[in-house]
Amino acid sequence: MEIDGGFGRQAINQKRDDAADRVQKVFQEFLHDYTDDDGVEGEEYYKYKDLAADMISPEKHTFEIDIKDIMKWSQPIADRIKEDFYRLYPYLCKAVKNFCIDSFSDFNKKKDLFVAFTSVEDECTIRSLQTDKIGTLLRIKGQVVRTHPVHPELIQGCFICNDCSMKCPAIEQQFKYEQPQVCINQNCGNRSRFTLDTHTSKFCDFQKVRIQETPNELPRGAVPRTFEVIIRGDAVEVSQPGDLDARRNRGGGDNAEGVTGLKELGVRDLNYRLVFLAYHVVGSGGREQQDSPEDARMKMSQDDWTLVTRMSSDPKIYSNLCDSIFPHVHGSEEIKKGLVLMLAGGVAKQTAEGTSLRGDINVAIIGDPSLGKSQFLRNISELMPRSVYTSGKASTAAGLTAAVVKDDETGESVIEAGALMLADGGICCIDEFDKMDVKDQVAIHEAMEQQTISICKAGVKATLNSRTSVLAAANPIGGRYDRTKSLRQNISLSAPIMSRFDLFFILVDELNEITDYAVANKIVGMHANQAATAAIRPYSVEDVLRYLVFCKVFKPKMSKDASEFVVQEYKAMREKDAQGSARSAWRITVRQLESLVRLSEACARLHCQEVIEPKHVQEGARLLKKSIIRVEIPDINLGMGPDAPQEADEMGEDNEGQKEDAITISWEEYQRLANLFVHKVRKEEEIAETEGEEGGLTKAKLLDWYLGTVAEDFDDDSSFYKYDAMARRVLERLIHGDNILIELKDIEGNDESSILVVHPNYNPEDTVSGKQLPGSPTKASKVEAME
C-alpha cells in the first residue's frame, strides 16, 4: 500500500548520483542476505525471498519492507533512508526490481515495483510539520474528512508527432501534462502538434485525500488544521471519510503552481505549499476487524492478555468500569451503567434478505441544568478514539450527515463528511439536542436507525455508512423538568426521534440534604486536592480501552431461557402500557423489544460471555424500564368539590373544619376511576342509541352502579361513605375540571337526575399519555337541556 512507480522516476536527475547508487547496491545486498528467526530451527530463513515470490502475481506491485529489519542489519543505511527518502526512493524501487529479477527467472521485467516501509516509528503531528521534514520518511496520523474520486494519472507519456509521425521517447509527467519541447526528428521543427500514444504510455491510479487533526491531538480551543495527501497505486480507496489513518509518507515541498498543475512556462511563484505523497496507508479505529476471541488472543501480547483475563474475572467489572470512566461524577449510577453498555454495544446482524439490524445503542440524557449532562458527553468523547463532540444548535443537517462541496482546483463535486460519518465505528456526542431545528432532526432519522446516509445532490448519488452510537443531551422545555407532565411533553423532540433512542435517562434537581452534601464535598475535594482525586480509578483509561476492544470481538447468542425471558419482559411492558397503570415516555413497540435484545447482548459482551443468560436480560430490562416509566406522578387532590371555595368564603372561619374533608388519591387510582366511569357512560349511550330510546345514564344511577361493584369492599358504614365521597368528587372533577363528561340538567336543575354524556372530542389515550391533565384551566360551560 504505497505510491506508484512513476512517482519515483520523476525525482531521478539526469546527472549521475553516486551516493544514491551506493545506497541502492547496499539495499539490494540487504534483500539478498537478510535472514530472520521465524524459519525452521537450524536453517536460515531468507525473509524477503519469500516475499519476492508474491511479486510474480500481476496484481502485486508493492514490496513491503520492515524498517526495523534494516535498522538491525545496518543502522547507518536506515538513517540515510529516513533522512534522504525523497532522493533515494527511485533507487530503492530499482533495487527491489533487480532483486526480484535475480530471484525468479519468470519475473516480468517490464513490471514496475514500488517500496513500502512498515513499522516506521518517527510519527509527527500535522501541527508540527515544518520545512525541516521535507523529503524525509515519517508517519503522520489524521482523520479523513474529504476524499476525491480516483482518477487515472499519466506518469510517463509517449507522444507521436503529427507532422512526421515520429515517436518521441517517454517523458515523465510532473503534476501537469507535458509534451515534448520539440520533435526529435532533426528535419521536423514541430513544437506543439503532438498526439499522446495511450497504448505505450503508463498510467496509475491517483487520489487526493484531505486529513484533519484528531481531537486528542488538538490543543484546547484551537482550530483543526487540514492537510492534503496525494495517494497513488494500491493505496487508493483504502481511506474513507471518518477513518483514522496512519500514513508512512515522504514530505514533499512542491511549489503550489506545480502541485495544482498551473505552472506556465517561465512563470514561477514564490509561494510554496507542503503536501504529502503517501505510499502506505493503515486504517485504525474502524470496523474492519471481525476476529473471533481465539484470533484476537493470538494477536494480543502476553501483558494485554493477562490484563483482559484479570478484568473479565472481576465480579465487580460492571461498577468498576463505571468508576473508571466517570471518576469525577457523583451519583447517577444508572446513567453510568447505561453508557458503559453503550460502549460495549450490541451485535450487528444481517438477515437472509440483506436487511441490516443495528447493534449500536443510542442514549439520550434529559434533565435540569447543572446536573452533569455535558460532563457525561465529554468523558465519552475523550475516552473513545473515534468520537465526535458537537452541539445541536451550532450544527446543520449537512454538518451532521454529509455535504457535497466543490473542489477548489478541479471544480468537481466531492463529499465532505459530517459528524455522524466521522464517528463511524465510534460515538457521536450531540449536546443541546433539543435546540436543533426540526429539519435538522429529520435529517438524522436514517442515520440513527438504518445507520446509512443517503445523498443525492449536485450530481452525486451515494449511500454512506454511519455505524455510530448517538449520545444526546437535552434540556426540558422551560429549563426545568415538570413532574406533572410526561416525558414526551417535557422535551421538544418528535416521536420518530424518541423511538430511535434505546435509553432515556432523566435527571431532576431534587432538594436532598444527603445528596447535596455529597456532591458539594466531591467538588470541594477536587479543587482542594487534585492529586488525591486523580487516583480513584479502579482501571486506567488505557486498560479500559483494551478491555472494550476485546469485549467487542464476542458475538453472544441468545440462550433458550434468555429468549423466553425476553418474550415475558416484552409482554409485561406491553400489558402495562395498554392498561395505563403508569404513563410511559412513549408507546411500547417492537423497537423497545430490539433495544432489550441489544442491551442484553451488550451486558453479555461486557462480561466476555458468548451466551446471553437471563441475568443479562434482566439487567437490560431494568435499564429499559427506567426510560419507559415516568419519573414521578403527584397525587391528585380532589379537594371539597367544585363549589367548596365559594362556600368556604361565605362560612369564614368554619372553612378550617372542612379542610379535613379533603380527599387525596393517586394518579393511577384517579385514571382507573375515570376510565371506569367513561366506559359505563359510553356503554349506556350505545344501548340507548341502538334501542332508539331517549335519555341516558343519570349521575345518581352511575353512583349507585359504582357503589354496587365495590360493595364487597365495605367493612362498615364508614367505608361506604368514604367510597361514596371519593366517587362523587372524582365525578365532579371529570365534569367541571377535566371536561371529560358533560352534564345535561333538567328544567328543575336537579343534580342527581341530570344526564351524563362523554365529551365527543375525548380520547382515553390522551388522558393516559398526559395530554388532558387534571386541573385544566379551561372551564367548560354547562349544557342546559332545552324544552
Backbone hydrogen bonds, N-H to C=O, Kabsch-Sander energy under -0.5 kcal/mol:
donor,donor_aa,acceptor,acceptor_aa,energy
7,F,4,D,-0.8
8,G,4,D,-0.6
8,G,5,G,-0.9
9,R,5,G,-1.6
10,Q,6,G,-1.4
11,A,8,G,-1.1
12,I,9,R,-1.4
18,D,16,R,-0.8
21,D,17,D,-1.9
22,R,18,D,-2.0
23,V,19,A,-1.8
24,Q,20,A,-2.3
25,K,21,D,-2.1
26,V,22,R,-2.3
27,F,23,V,-2.7
28,Q,24,Q,-2.1
29,E,25,K,-1.8
30,F,26,V,-2.0
31,L,27,F,-1.8
32,H,28,Q,-1.6
33,D,29,E,-2.6
34,Y,30,F,-2.2
36,D,45,Y,-2.5
39,G,36,D,-0.5
43,E,40,V,-2.3
45,Y,36,D,-0.7
46,Y,44,E,-0.7
47,K,34,Y,-0.5
47,K,45,Y,-1.2
49,K,46,Y,-0.6
50,D,46,Y,-1.1
51,L,47,K,-1.2
52,A,48,Y,-1.6
53,A,49,K,-1.0
54,D,50,D,-0.7
54,D,51,L,-0.8
55,M,51,L,-0.6
55,M,52,A,-0.9
56,I,53,A,-1.1
57,S,54,D,-1.2
60,K,57,S,-1.2
61,H,59,E,-0.5
63,F,61,H,-0.5
63,F,114,F,-3.3
64,E,62,T,-0.7
65,I,116,A,-2.7
67,I,65,I,-0.6
67,I,118,T,-2.2
69,D,66,D,-1.1
70,I,66,D,-1.0
71,M,67,I,-1.9
72,K,68,K,-2.0
73,W,69,D,-1.9
74,S,70,I,-3.4
78,A,74,S,-1.8
79,D,75,Q,-2.4
80,R,76,P,-2.3
81,I,77,I,-2.4
82,K,78,A,-2.1
83,E,79,D,-2.2
84,D,80,R,-2.4
85,F,82,K,-0.5
86,Y,135,G,-2.3
88,L,84,D,-2.4
89,Y,85,F,-2.0
91,Y,88,L,-0.6
92,L,88,L,-2.0
93,C,89,Y,-2.2
94,K,90,P,-1.7
95,A,91,Y,-2.0
96,V,92,L,-2.0
97,K,93,C,-2.0
98,N,94,K,-2.4
99,F,95,A,-2.1
100,C,96,V,-2.0
101,I,97,K,-2.1
102,D,98,N,-2.3
103,S,99,F,-1.7
104,F,100,C,-2.1
107,F,104,F,-1.1
109,K,107,F,-0.6
111,K,108,N,-1.3
114,F,61,H,-2.4
116,A,63,F,-2.3
118,T,65,I,-2.3
123,E,121,E,-2.0
124,C,139,R,-3.2
128,S,125,T,-0.5
129,L,126,I,-1.1
133,K,130,Q,-1.7
134,I,131,T,-1.5
135,G,251,G,-3.5
136,T,133,K,-1.8
137,L,82,K,-2.3
138,L,136,T,-0.6
138,L,249,N,-1.8
139,R,122,D,-2.7
140,I,247,R,-2.0
141,K,124,C,-0.5
142,G,245,D,-1.8
143,Q,212,Q,-3.1
144,V,243,D,-2.7
145,V,210,R,-2.4
146,R,210,R,-1.5
147,T,415,I,-0.9
148,H,208,K,-2.0
151,H,206,F,-2.9
153,E,204,C,-3.5
155,I,153,E,-0.6
155,I,202,K,-2.3
156,Q,202,K,-1.6
157,G,171,I,-2.5
160,I,195,T,-2.5
161,C,166,M,-2.6
162,N,193,R,-2.2
165,S,161,C,-1.4
168,C,159,F,-2.9
168,C,166,M,-0.6
171,I,157,G,-2.4
173,Q,155,I,-1.6
174,Q,172,E,-0.5
175,F,173,Q,-0.7
178,E,176,K,-0.6
183,C,190,N,-2.1
186,Q,184,I,-0.6
188,C,185,N,-1.8
194,F,192,S,-1.2
195,T,160,I,-2.4
197,D,158,C,-3.4
198,T,196,L,-1.0
201,S,197,D,-1.4
202,K,156,Q,-2.6
204,C,153,E,-1.8
206,F,151,H,-2.5
207,Q,231,I,-2.5
209,V,229,V,-2.8
210,R,146,R,-2.8
211,I,209,V,-0.5
211,I,227,F,-2.5
212,Q,143,Q,-2.1
213,E,225,R,-1.6
217,E,214,T,-1.2
218,L,214,T,-0.9
222,A,219,P,-2.1
227,F,211,I,-2.2
229,V,209,V,-3.1
230,I,276,F,-3.2
231,I,207,Q,-3.2
231,I,229,V,-0.5
232,R,278,A,-0.8
233,G,205,D,-1.5
235,A,2,E,-1.1
235,A,232,R,-1.2
236,V,233,G,-1.4
238,V,235,A,-1.2
242,G,144,V,-3.2
243,D,240,Q,-2.5
244,L,284,S,-1.2
245,D,142,G,-2.6
245,D,243,D,-0.7
246,A,282,V,-2.6
247,R,140,I,-3.1
247,R,245,D,-0.6
248,R,280,H,-1.9
249,N,138,L,-2.6
249,N,247,R,-0.8
250,R,277,L,-1.2
251,G,133,K,-0.5
251,G,136,T,-1.2
252,G,275,V,-2.4
253,G,251,G,-0.6
254,D,252,G,-1.2
254,D,273,R,-0.8
256,A,271,N,-1.2
259,V,255,N,-2.3
260,T,256,A,-2.2
261,G,257,E,-0.8
262,L,257,E,-2.6
263,K,257,E,-1.1
267,V,264,E,-2.2
273,R,254,D,-1.5
275,V,252,G,-1.9
275,V,273,R,-0.5
276,F,228,E,-1.7
277,L,250,R,-1.6
278,A,230,I,-2.1
278,A,276,F,-0.9
279,Y,248,R,-1.5
280,H,248,R,-0.9
282,V,246,A,-1.6
284,S,244,L,-2.2
296,A,292,S,-2.7
297,R,293,P,-1.8
298,M,294,E,-1.6
299,K,295,D,-1.3
300,M,296,A,-0.8
300,M,297,R,-0.6
305,W,301,S,-2.3
306,T,302,Q,-2.2
307,L,303,D,-2.0
308,V,304,D,-2.5
309,T,305,W,-2.0
310,R,306,T,-2.0
311,M,307,L,-2.4
312,S,308,V,-2.5
313,S,309,T,-1.2
314,D,311,M,-1.3
317,I,314,D,-1.4
320,N,316,K,-2.7
321,L,317,I,-2.1
322,C,318,Y,-1.3
323,D,319,S,-2.2
324,S,320,N,-1.9
325,I,321,L,-2.1
326,F,322,C,-2.3
329,V,326,F,-0.9
330,H,328,H,-0.6
336,K,332,S,-2.0
337,K,333,E,-2.2
338,G,334,E,-2.3
339,L,335,I,-2.4
340,V,336,K,-2.0
341,L,337,K,-2.1
342,M,338,G,-1.7
343,L,339,L,-2.0
344,A,340,V,-1.9
345,G,341,L,-2.9
346,G,359,G,-2.9
348,A,346,G,-0.6
349,K,357,L,-2.2
351,T,355,T,-2.8
354,G,351,T,-1.5
357,L,349,K,-3.0
358,R,356,S,-0.5
363,V,470,V,-2.3
364,A,503,L,-2.4
365,I,472,A,-2.5
366,I,364,A,-0.5
366,I,505,F,-3.4
367,G,474,A,-1.5
368,D,507,L,-1.7
371,L,368,D,-0.6
376,F,372,G,-1.7
377,L,373,K,-1.6
378,R,374,S,-2.5
379,N,375,Q,-2.6
380,I,376,F,-2.0
381,S,377,L,-2.5
382,E,378,R,-2.3
383,L,379,N,-1.5
384,M,380,I,-2.3
387,S,385,P,-0.5
388,V,427,I,-2.0
390,T,429,C,-2.5
392,G,431,D,-3.6
395,S,392,G,-0.8
400,L,396,T,-1.6
401,T,397,A,-2.1
403,A,416,E,-2.6
405,V,403,A,-0.6
405,V,414,V,-2.5
407,D,412,E,-2.5
411,G,407,D,-1.3
414,V,405,V,-2.9
415,I,147,T,-0.6
416,E,403,A,-3.4
417,A,145,V,-2.1
417,A,415,I,-0.5
418,G,401,T,-2.1
419,A,399,G,-2.4
420,L,400,L,-2.9
421,M,401,T,-0.6
422,L,418,G,-2.6
423,A,419,A,-1.5
424,D,421,M,-1.6
425,G,467,R,-2.5
426,G,423,A,-2.8
427,I,386,R,-1.2
428,C,469,S,-3.0
429,C,388,V,-3.1
429,C,427,I,-0.6
430,I,428,C,-0.6
430,I,471,L,-2.5
431,D,390,T,-2.8
431,D,429,C,-0.6
433,F,473,A,-3.1
435,K,432,E,-1.3
436,M,433,F,-1.2
441,Q,437,D,-1.9
442,V,438,V,-2.1
443,A,439,K,-1.0
444,I,440,D,-0.6
444,I,441,Q,-1.0
445,H,442,V,-1.5
448,M,444,I,-1.9
449,E,445,H,-1.4
450,Q,446,E,-1.1
451,Q,446,E,-1.4
452,T,446,E,-0.8
453,I,464,L,-2.8
455,I,462,A,-3.1
457,K,460,V,-2.0
460,V,457,K,-2.4
461,K,459,G,-0.5
462,A,455,I,-2.4
464,L,453,I,-3.1
466,S,451,Q,-2.1
468,T,466,S,-2.4
469,S,426,G,-2.0
471,L,428,C,-2.5
471,L,469,S,-0.6
472,A,363,V,-2.5
472,A,470,V,-0.6
473,A,430,I,-1.9
474,A,365,I,-2.4
477,I,490,N,-3.4
479,G,476,P,-2.0
483,R,481,Y,-0.7
485,K,482,D,-1.6
490,N,486,S,-0.9
490,N,487,L,-0.7
491,I,487,L,-1.0
493,L,491,I,-1.1
498,M,494,S,-2.2
499,S,495,A,-2.2
500,R,496,P,-0.7
500,R,497,I,-0.9
501,F,498,M,-1.3
502,D,362,N,-1.6
503,L,362,N,-1.6
505,F,364,A,-2.6
507,L,366,I,-3.0
508,V,506,I,-0.5
510,E,508,V,-1.2
512,N,510,E,-1.1
516,D,512,N,-2.9
517,Y,513,E,-2.0
518,A,514,I,-2.1
519,V,515,T,-2.6
520,A,516,D,-2.5
521,N,517,Y,-2.6
522,K,518,A,-2.0
523,I,519,V,-2.4
524,V,520,A,-2.7
525,G,521,N,-2.0
526,M,522,K,-1.8
527,H,523,I,-1.8
528,A,524,V,-2.5
529,N,525,G,-2.5
533,T,529,N,-1.5
534,A,530,Q,-1.1
535,A,532,A,-0.8
536,I,533,T,-0.5
544,V,540,S,-2.2
545,L,541,V,-2.3
546,R,542,E,-2.3
547,Y,543,D,-2.3
548,L,544,V,-2.5
549,V,545,L,-2.3
550,F,546,R,-1.9
551,C,547,Y,-2.4
552,K,548,L,-1.6
553,V,550,F,-1.2
554,F,551,C,-1.6
557,K,610,E,-2.3
559,S,612,I,-1.3
563,S,559,S,-2.4
564,E,560,K,-2.1
565,F,561,D,-2.0
566,V,562,A,-2.3
567,V,563,S,-2.0
568,Q,564,E,-2.2
569,E,565,F,-2.4
570,Y,566,V,-2.4
571,K,567,V,-2.5
572,A,568,Q,-2.4
573,M,569,E,-2.2
574,R,570,Y,-2.3
575,E,571,K,-2.7
576,K,572,A,-2.4
577,D,573,M,-1.9
578,A,574,R,-2.3
579,Q,575,E,-2.3
580,G,576,K,-1.0
581,S,576,K,-0.9
582,A,576,K,-0.6
584,S,582,A,-0.5
585,A,628,I,-1.8
589,T,587,R,-0.6
592,Q,589,T,-0.9
593,L,589,T,-1.0
594,E,590,V,-2.5
595,S,591,R,-2.1
596,L,592,Q,-2.1
597,V,593,L,-1.9
598,R,594,E,-2.4
599,L,595,S,-2.6
600,S,596,L,-2.0
601,E,597,V,-2.3
602,A,598,R,-2.4
603,C,599,L,-2.1
604,A,600,S,-2.1
605,R,601,E,-2.6
606,L,602,A,-2.3
607,H,603,C,-1.0
608,C,605,R,-2.1
609,Q,604,A,-2.3
612,I,557,K,-3.3
613,E,611,V,-0.5
616,H,613,E,-1.1
617,V,613,E,-1.5
618,Q,614,P,-2.5
619,E,615,K,-1.7
620,G,616,H,-2.1
621,A,617,V,-2.7
622,R,618,Q,-2.1
623,L,619,E,-2.0
624,L,620,G,-2.1
625,K,621,A,-2.4
626,K,622,R,-1.1
627,S,623,L,-0.8
627,S,624,L,-0.8
628,I,624,L,-1.5
629,I,625,K,-2.2
630,R,583,R,-1.0
636,I,665,I,-3.4
637,N,635,D,-0.5
638,L,636,I,-0.8
638,L,663,I,-2.8
639,G,663,I,-0.6
640,M,641,G,-0.5
641,G,638,L,-1.0
644,A,641,G,-1.0
647,E,643,D,-2.0
648,A,644,A,-2.8
649,D,645,P,-1.8
650,E,646,Q,-1.4
651,M,647,E,-2.0
652,G,648,A,-1.5
654,D,651,M,-1.5
655,N,652,G,-1.7
656,E,653,E,-1.3
657,G,654,D,-0.6
658,Q,654,D,-0.9
659,K,655,N,-1.1
660,E,657,G,-0.6
661,D,658,Q,-2.1
662,A,659,K,-1.4
663,I,639,G,-0.9
665,I,636,I,-2.4
670,Y,666,S,-2.3
671,Q,667,W,-2.6
672,R,668,E,-2.2
673,L,669,E,-2.4
674,A,670,Y,-2.6
675,N,671,Q,-2.6
676,L,672,R,-2.0
677,F,673,L,-2.6
678,V,674,A,-2.5
679,H,675,N,-2.3
680,K,676,L,-1.9
681,V,677,F,-2.5
682,R,678,V,-2.5
683,K,679,H,-2.0
684,E,680,K,-2.1
685,E,681,V,-2.1
686,E,682,R,-2.4
687,I,683,K,-2.1
688,A,684,E,-2.5
689,E,685,E,-2.3
690,T,686,E,-2.2
691,E,687,I,-2.3
692,G,688,A,-0.7
693,E,688,A,-1.9
697,L,756,L,-0.5
698,T,696,G,-0.5
699,K,754,S,-1.8
700,A,752,E,-1.9
702,L,698,T,-2.1
703,L,699,K,-2.2
704,D,700,A,-2.5
705,W,701,K,-2.5
706,Y,702,L,-2.2
707,L,703,L,-2.6
708,G,704,D,-1.8
709,T,705,W,-1.5
710,V,706,Y,-1.3
711,A,708,G,-0.7
713,D,710,V,-1.8
714,F,711,A,-1.7
715,D,713,D,-0.5
720,F,716,D,-1.3
721,Y,717,D,-2.4
722,K,718,S,-2.0
723,Y,719,S,-2.4
724,D,720,F,-2.5
725,A,721,Y,-2.5
726,M,722,K,-2.3
727,A,723,Y,-2.4
728,R,724,D,-2.2
729,R,725,A,-2.2
730,V,726,M,-2.2
731,L,727,A,-2.3
732,E,728,R,-2.4
733,R,729,R,-2.0
734,L,730,V,-2.2
735,I,731,L,-1.5
736,H,732,E,-3.2
737,G,732,E,-0.6
737,G,733,R,-1.7
738,D,733,R,-2.9
739,N,733,R,-0.5
740,I,734,L,-2.0
741,L,734,L,-1.7
742,I,757,V,-3.4
744,L,742,I,-0.6
744,L,755,I,-3.4
745,K,743,E,-0.8
745,K,783,V,-0.8
749,G,746,D,-0.9
751,D,749,G,-0.5
754,S,751,D,-1.1
755,I,744,L,-2.6
756,L,697,L,-2.6
757,V,742,I,-2.1
759,H,740,I,-3.0
762,Y,759,H,-1.8
766,D,763,N,-1.2
767,T,763,N,-1.0
768,V,764,P,-1.7
769,S,765,E,-2.3
770,G,766,D,-0.7
770,G,767,T,-0.5
771,K,766,D,-2.7
772,Q,766,D,-0.9
773,L,771,K,-0.6
776,S,773,L,-0.6
780,A,778,T,-0.6
783,V,743,E,-0.7
784,E,782,K,-0.7
785,A,745,K,-1.4
